[in-house]
């Protein structure tokens, strides 16, 4: 392969990548849904009492406590969907 064909191939791949990225962005904008995580993972991990994973920490840091308080506050002030 010559350098010209390598650069041509790289340009085509880059262009296709940008087109796919733009299509996903347009889909998110018109879908009006926020991008969210999957159904599984740590977000759904609970202990025996049904507490979420943040509650599983034996000694949570201050930043975790602050984040948990902020999340609870924003959940209480959000209008229902």
N, C-alpha and C positions, 0 to 999 in steps of 0.2 A: 504494500500500500504506500502511496505517496503521501507527502505531508498535506497536499491539497485535499485528498480524499479523506484524510483523518479529520481535518478541520471542517470539512463539509459534513461529515457524519456527526461530529460534535455539535455543530450548529443546528442540525436537524433534531438531535436528541434534546438539546437545550430548548429549542422552539416548542417541541411537543410537550416538554415538561412545563413550560410557562403556560401553554394553552390549557393543560389539565388543571394547573393551579388556579388559573383565572376562572375556569368553569366551576370549580369547587367554591370559589369565593362568591360567584354570582348565585350559585345554589343556596349558599348560606344566607346571603342578603335577601333573596326573594322568599326563602323558606321561613323567615322570621323566627327561627328556632336557634337558641344558643347552642354552640358546640358543647357536648357533654361527654363524660367518660363512658366506659362500657358498663354493662349490667353487673359485672363481677368486680373483683379487686378488693382493695382495702376499704372502699366506701361502703360495702355491704357486709363487712366482717363484724360480727357481733359476739359478745360473750354469752354466758349462760343466762344472764338476766335480760338480754336483748339490747344492751348498751352498744353504741357504735364503737369503731376501732379507736377513736380518740380517747374514749373512756377506758380502754384496755390498758393504757399506760399506768404503771404503778406510781411513777413520779413524773408527771408531765411538766415540761418546762413552762416558764412564764409566757413565752410567745405562743405556745399551744393554748394556754388558758385564755390569753387575749383574743386569739383567733376564734376560739369556741364562743366567747362572749359576743364578738362582732357578728358571727354567723347567726347566733340566736337572736340578736337585736335586729339584723336585717331581715330575718325570716318573719319576725313579728310585725315589721313595718311594711312588708311587701303586700301589695294588693293581691287578692286571690285570682288565680288564672281561670 
